Amino acid sequence: MAFPERFSNLPDYAFPRLRKLLDVHPAGGTPIAMTIGEPCHPMPDFVAPVLAAHVHELAKYPPNDGTPELLSAISAWLAGRYGVSVGPDRLMVLNGTREGLYNAAMALCPEEKNGKKPVVLMPNPFYQVYAVAALSVGAEPVYVPATEATGFLPDYASLPAEVLDRVAIAYLCSPANPQGAVASRDYLAGLIALAEKHDFRIFADECYSELWRTAPPPGALEVSEAMGADPERVVIFHSLSKRSNLPGLRSGFCAGGAESIARIRQLRAFAGAPLPLPVQRVSERAWADEAHVVENRALYNEKYKIAEQIFAGANAYQTPEGGFFLWLPVADGEEAALKLWRETGVRVLPGAYLARDSEFGNPGRAYIRVALVAPKEEMQRGLIQLRDCLYA
């Protein structure tokens, strides 16, 4: 059976590649997993009681777009966090941001742009759903380097005008995965102005927005509204996975212009899976509570202080401004990950697995990504072994 040609260039998923690299070799010590960004901090204590109180609602079909109470809680959170007023017609509840980042492209990417094949921009390295979404809609993915030279954010404005005029969607992740870079207000304003000039949408993946070191990262929607940009110009994506340590809840939302959200809702009505009502009830409570978010952020910042102590004096180390990953420079990411596994049992992800080869090389090849999600003592042991193995 033939597969669609547009998927012939589908990127290999990072974790099967990692298993092929490492699992043919025995671990050199007690395994410590530092690869997947799966939060391990305690989830909020209200989760189980709320689920139990609403388990009977599994007997009902849930509303596709979100309960009125959940949409209200999200709207209130956006007002408090970013100072923007977003009504329920501009919100859509998601099964985590991945569903939204994919389906928004399905709903909003045109078949042509200025009579040509549309382009979807994304940073390189990137969250792999961006590329799969682009290929799924028959667009041309364009991978724009996000390197130390560009502040680990993509310089979309450097692209030729003939490419920018074909752009339908530009993905941006801030704080960035994997590098932890935060897009400033000036950066966001410049990107929005570029989108206005060349008439494309920005999909702002902000799922790490509440994990920051010194100041809350600005949001694309708040900058867009302050500029008076087209309300349809920006769609933002948020999740409870990192903010609230609830990756298994699969609960997030997107917000944007009323027309964009209406089209995403229409696709959900036919092809999507709404969140079960007990999940929506927990989500209502989670978006309305900030105390657990503050505690969670403090735990990560404590971990970063530990990392700074462990890597003190190492010129290679930089504390990222957001997220929960270290993006550590090495000579070769695959060789470093394999050496670390075989000699210590610490498991990290080669940066090349999160990026694409280009004419300039692979911007992740000389890095490893290290997730700081494990319990503090385990994480500390893993970082010490990593330092002694790779940087001694």
C-alpha positions as CSV (number, residue, x, y, z in Angstrom):
1,M,0.0,0.0,0.0
2,A,1.4,3.4,-1.0
3,F,1.8,6.1,1.6
4,P,1.1,9.8,0.8
5,E,4.2,11.3,-0.8
6,R,4.1,14.4,1.4
7,F,5.1,12.2,4.3
8,S,8.3,11.0,2.6
9,N,10.3,13.7,4.3
10,L,8.8,13.1,7.8
11,P,11.4,13.7,10.5
12,D,12.4,10.7,12.5
13,Y,11.0,10.9,16.0
14,A,13.7,11.6,18.6
15,F,13.0,8.9,21.2
16,P,13.0,5.8,18.9
17,R,16.3,7.1,17.5
18,L,17.6,7.4,21.0
19,R,16.6,3.8,21.9
20,K,18.4,2.6,18.8
21,L,21.5,4.5,19.8
22,L,21.6,3.5,23.5
23,D,19.7,0.3,24.1
24,V,22.1,-2.0,22.3
25,H,24.6,-1.1,25.1
26,P,24.4,-1.9,28.8
27,A,24.1,1.1,31.2
28,G,27.4,1.9,32.9
29,G,25.6,2.5,36.2
30,T,22.1,2.9,37.8
31,P,20.0,4.4,35.0
32,I,19.0,8.0,35.4
33,A,16.5,9.3,32.8
34,M,17.0,12.9,31.8
35,T,15.6,12.8,28.3
36,I,11.8,13.3,28.3
37,G,10.3,16.6,29.5
38,E,7.7,14.8,31.7
39,P,7.2,16.8,34.9
40,C,7.7,14.7,38.1
41,H,6.9,17.3,40.7
42,P,3.8,16.6,42.8
43,M,0.5,17.5,41.1
44,P,-1.8,19.9,42.9
45,D,-3.6,18.3,45.9
46,F,-7.0,19.3,44.6
47,V,-6.8,17.0,41.5
48,A,-8.0,13.7,43.0
49,P,-10.9,15.2,45.0
50,V,-12.2,17.1,42.0
51,L,-12.0,14.1,39.8
52,A,-13.8,12.0,42.3
53,A,-16.5,14.5,42.8
54,H,-17.2,14.6,39.1
55,V,-16.6,11.0,38.0
56,H,-20.3,10.6,37.4
57,E,-20.0,13.1,34.5
58,L,-18.2,10.4,32.5
59,A,-21.8,9.3,31.7
60,K,-22.3,12.5,29.7
61,Y,-20.9,13.7,26.4
62,P,-18.6,16.7,27.1
63,P,-18.9,20.0,25.3
64,N,-16.5,20.2,22.4
65,D,-15.3,23.7,23.0
66,G,-15.0,23.6,26.8
67,T,-17.5,24.1,29.7
68,P,-18.6,27.7,30.3
69,E,-16.8,27.5,33.7
70,L,-13.5,26.3,32.1
71,L,-13.6,29.0,29.4
72,S,-14.3,31.6,32.1
73,A,-11.4,30.4,34.2
74,I,-9.0,30.5,31.2
75,S,-10.3,34.0,30.3
76,A,-9.7,35.2,33.8
77,W,-6.2,33.7,33.8
78,L,-5.3,35.4,30.6
79,A,-6.5,38.7,32.0
80,G,-4.5,38.3,35.1
81,R,-1.4,37.0,33.5
82,Y,-1.2,39.1,30.3
83,G,-3.8,41.9,30.8
84,V,-5.8,40.8,27.7
85,S,-9.5,40.5,27.5
86,V,-10.4,37.3,25.6
87,G,-14.0,36.2,25.4
88,P,-15.2,32.6,25.2
89,D,-15.7,32.9,21.4
90,R,-11.9,33.4,21.1
91,L,-11.0,30.3,23.2
92,M,-10.8,26.6,22.4
93,V,-10.0,23.8,25.0
94,L,-7.4,21.3,23.8
95,N,-6.2,17.8,24.5
96,G,-2.8,19.4,25.4
97,T,-1.0,21.8,23.2
98,R,0.2,19.1,20.7
99,E,-3.3,18.5,19.5
100,G,-3.8,22.3,19.0
101,L,-0.5,22.9,17.3
102,Y,-1.3,20.2,14.8
103,N,-5.0,20.8,14.3
104,A,-4.7,24.6,14.0
105,A,-2.5,24.1,10.9
106,M,-5.1,21.7,9.5
107,A,-7.8,24.3,10.1
108,L,-6.0,27.5,9.1
109,C,-3.3,26.8,6.6
110,P,-4.5,27.7,3.0
111,E,-3.9,25.3,0.1
112,E,-2.0,28.1,-1.7
113,K,-0.4,31.4,-0.8
114,N,-0.2,34.0,-3.6
115,G,-0.8,31.2,-6.1
116,K,2.1,29.1,-4.8
117,K,2.7,26.3,-2.3
118,P,2.4,27.7,1.2
119,V,5.4,27.8,3.6
120,V,5.3,27.0,7.3
121,L,8.2,28.5,9.2
122,M,9.7,26.9,12.4
123,P,12.8,27.2,14.5
124,N,15.6,24.7,14.1
125,P,15.8,22.9,16.6
126,F,12.0,22.5,16.9
127,Y,9.1,20.6,18.5
128,Q,8.5,17.9,15.9
129,V,4.7,18.3,15.7
130,Y,5.4,21.6,13.8
131,A,7.0,19.8,10.9
132,V,4.4,17.0,10.8
133,A,1.6,19.6,10.8
134,A,3.3,21.4,7.9
135,L,3.7,18.2,5.9
136,S,0.1,17.1,6.7
137,V,-1.3,20.2,5.1
138,G,0.9,20.0,2.0
139,A,3.0,23.0,2.9
140,E,6.7,23.4,2.6
141,P,8.4,23.4,6.0
142,V,11.3,25.9,6.3
143,Y,13.6,25.3,9.2
144,V,15.2,28.5,10.4
145,P,18.3,28.2,12.6
146,A,17.9,29.2,16.3
147,T,21.5,29.2,17.4
148,E,23.6,31.1,20.0
149,A,24.3,33.7,17.3
150,T,20.5,34.5,17.0
151,G,19.9,34.3,20.8
152,F,18.5,30.8,20.3
153,L,15.4,32.2,18.6
154,P,14.7,32.1,14.8
155,D,15.5,35.2,12.7
156,Y,12.6,35.0,10.4
157,A,13.1,38.5,9.2
158,S,16.4,37.4,7.5
159,L,14.5,35.2,5.0
160,P,14.2,36.4,1.4
161,A,11.0,38.3,0.6
162,E,10.0,35.7,-2.0
163,V,9.9,33.1,0.9
164,L,8.1,35.4,3.3
165,D,5.4,36.2,0.8
166,R,4.6,32.5,0.7
167,V,4.5,32.0,4.5
168,A,1.1,31.0,5.9
169,I,2.2,30.1,9.4
170,A,5.2,30.8,11.6
171,Y,5.7,28.6,14.7
172,L,7.4,30.1,17.7
173,C,8.1,28.5,21.1
174,S,8.9,30.9,24.0
175,P,10.4,29.9,26.4
176,A,12.0,27.8,23.7
177,N,12.3,24.0,23.7
178,P,15.1,23.0,24.0
179,Q,17.2,26.1,24.6
180,G,15.1,27.9,27.2
181,A,15.4,31.3,25.4
182,V,12.7,33.9,26.0
183,A,11.3,36.1,23.2
184,S,11.4,39.7,24.4
185,R,8.6,42.2,23.7
186,D,10.7,43.8,21.0
187,Y,11.3,40.4,19.3
188,L,7.6,39.6,19.4
189,A,6.7,43.0,18.1
190,G,9.1,42.6,15.2
191,L,7.7,39.2,14.3
192,I,4.1,40.4,14.5
193,A,5.1,43.4,12.2
194,L,6.7,40.9,9.8
195,A,3.5,38.9,9.8
196,E,1.4,41.9,9.2
197,K,3.6,42.9,6.3
198,H,3.6,39.5,4.6
199,D,0.2,38.4,5.8
200,F,0.8,35.2,7.8
201,R,-0.3,33.8,11.1
202,I,1.9,33.2,14.2
203,F,1.3,30.1,16.2
204,A,2.9,30.9,19.6
205,D,3.7,27.8,21.6
206,E,3.8,29.2,25.2
207,C,3.4,26.0,27.1
208,Y,6.6,26.8,29.2
209,S,5.4,30.3,30.0
210,E,5.2,29.8,33.8
211,L,8.6,28.3,34.2
212,W,10.9,31.3,34.3
213,R,14.0,32.4,36.2
214,T,13.8,36.2,36.6
215,A,10.6,37.7,35.1
216,P,7.4,36.4,33.5
217,P,7.9,36.0,29.7
218,P,5.7,38.3,27.6
219,G,3.0,36.7,25.5
220,A,2.4,37.0,21.8
221,L,-1.3,37.9,22.2
222,E,-0.6,40.7,24.7
223,V,2.0,42.2,22.4
224,S,-0.2,41.8,19.3
225,E,-3.2,43.6,21.0
226,A,-0.9,46.4,22.3
227,M,0.2,47.0,18.7
228,G,-3.3,47.0,17.4
229,A,-2.5,44.1,15.0
230,D,-5.1,42.1,13.1
231,P,-6.9,40.0,15.8
232,E,-6.4,36.9,13.5
233,R,-2.7,37.4,13.3
234,V,-1.7,35.4,16.4
235,V,-2.9,32.1,18.0
236,I,-1.4,31.2,21.3
237,F,-1.2,27.7,22.9
238,H,-1.0,26.9,26.6
239,S,-1.1,23.7,28.7
240,L,-1.4,22.5,32.2
241,S,1.3,19.9,31.6
242,K,4.3,21.9,32.7
243,R,2.5,24.7,34.6
244,S,0.6,22.4,36.9
245,N,2.5,19.1,36.6
246,L,-0.4,17.4,34.9
247,P,1.0,16.0,31.6
248,G,-1.4,13.0,31.8
249,L,-4.4,15.2,32.1
250,R,-4.0,16.2,28.4
251,S,-5.5,19.6,29.0
252,G,-4.7,23.0,27.4
253,F,-6.2,25.7,25.3
254,C,-5.6,28.0,22.3
255,A,-6.7,31.6,22.0
256,G,-6.8,33.9,19.0
257,G,-9.1,35.8,16.7
258,A,-12.8,34.8,16.6
259,E,-12.6,33.6,13.0
260,S,-9.5,31.4,13.7
261,I,-11.0,29.8,16.7
262,A,-14.3,29.2,14.9
263,R,-12.5,27.2,12.2
264,I,-10.5,25.3,14.8
265,R,-13.8,24.5,16.6
266,Q,-15.4,23.3,13.4
267,L,-12.5,20.9,12.8
268,R,-12.9,19.6,16.4
269,A,-16.6,19.0,15.9
270,F,-15.9,16.6,13.1
271,A,-12.5,15.1,13.8
272,G,-11.4,15.9,17.4
273,A,-11.9,14.4,20.8
274,P,-13.3,16.7,23.5
275,L,-11.9,16.6,27.0
276,P,-13.9,14.4,29.4
277,L,-16.0,16.4,31.8
278,P,-14.1,15.4,35.0
279,V,-10.9,16.5,33.2
280,Q,-12.5,19.8,32.4
281,R,-13.5,20.3,36.0
282,V,-10.0,19.7,37.2
283,S,-8.8,22.2,34.6
284,E,-11.2,24.8,35.8
285,R,-9.7,24.6,39.2
286,A,-6.1,24.5,38.0
287,W,-6.4,27.7,35.8
288,A,-8.0,29.4,38.8
289,D,-5.2,28.6,41.2
290,E,-1.7,30.2,41.2
291,A,-0.4,28.9,44.5
292,H,0.7,25.6,43.1
293,V,2.3,27.3,40.1
294,V,4.4,29.5,42.4
295,E,5.5,26.4,44.4
296,N,6.3,24.5,41.2
297,R,8.4,27.3,39.8
298,A,10.4,27.6,43.0
299,L,11.2,23.9,42.8
300,Y,12.7,24.3,39.3
301,N,14.6,27.4,40.3
302,E,16.1,25.4,43.2
303,K,17.2,22.8,40.7
304,Y,18.8,25.4,38.5
305,K,20.7,26.7,41.5
306,I,22.0,23.2,42.0
307,A,23.0,23.0,38.4
308,E,24.9,26.3,38.6
309,Q,26.8,25.0,41.6
310,I,27.7,21.7,39.8
311,F,28.8,23.4,36.6
312,A,30.5,26.4,38.4
313,G,33.6,27.3,36.4
314,A,32.6,25.4,33.3
315,N,32.6,27.8,30.4
316,A,30.1,25.6,28.6
317,Y,27.3,26.1,31.1
318,Q,24.6,28.8,30.8
319,T,21.4,28.9,32.9
320,P,18.4,29.3,30.5
321,E,15.8,32.0,31.2
322,G,12.8,29.6,31.0
323,G,11.7,26.0,30.8
324,F,13.2,23.0,32.5
325,F,16.0,21.9,30.1
326,L,19.7,22.4,29.9
327,W,21.1,22.8,26.4
328,L,24.7,21.8,26.9
329,P,27.4,22.2,24.3
330,V,29.5,19.2,23.5
331,A,31.8,18.1,20.7
332,D,29.1,15.8,19.3
333,G,25.7,15.1,20.8
334,E,25.4,11.5,19.8
335,E,28.9,10.6,20.9
336,A,28.4,12.4,24.2
337,A,25.0,10.7,24.9
338,L,26.5,7.3,24.1
339,K,29.6,7.8,26.2
340,L,27.5,9.1,29.1
341,W,25.1,6.1,29.0
342,R,27.9,3.5,28.7
343,E,30.0,5.0,31.4
344,T,27.4,6.2,33.9
345,G,23.9,5.1,33.0
346,V,22.7,8.8,32.7
347,R,20.4,9.1,29.7
348,V,20.2,12.4,27.8
349,L,19.0,13.4,24.3
350,P,21.4,14.3,21.4
351,G,20.5,17.8,20.2
352,A,20.6,16.7,16.6
353,Y,17.5,14.6,17.2
354,L,15.5,17.7,17.7
355,A,16.8,19.5,14.6
356,R,17.1,19.1,10.8
357,D,20.2,19.0,8.7
358,S,20.5,22.1,6.5
359,E,23.1,23.7,4.2
360,F,24.6,25.2,7.4
361,G,24.7,21.8,9.2
362,N,22.6,20.6,12.0
363,P,22.2,23.3,14.7
364,G,21.7,20.7,17.4
365,R,24.6,18.4,16.6
366,A,27.0,19.9,19.1
367,Y,24.5,19.9,22.0
368,I,22.7,17.6,24.4
369,R,19.3,18.3,26.0
370,V,19.1,17.5,29.7
371,A,15.7,17.5,31.4
372,L,15.6,18.6,35.0
373,V,12.4,16.9,35.9
374,A,13.6,14.0,38.1
375,P,13.4,14.3,41.9
376,K,16.1,16.7,43.2
377,E,18.5,14.2,44.6
378,E,18.4,12.0,41.5
379,M,18.8,15.0,39.3
380,Q,21.8,16.1,41.3
381,R,23.5,12.7,41.0
382,G,22.8,12.7,37.3
383,L,24.3,16.2,36.7
384,I,27.4,15.4,38.8
385,Q,28.0,12.2,36.8
386,L,27.4,14.1,33.5
387,R,29.9,16.8,34.5
388,D,32.6,14.3,35.5
389,C,32.1,12.2,32.4
390,L,31.9,15.0,29.8
391,Y,33.5,18.1,31.2
392,A,36.2,16.9,33.6
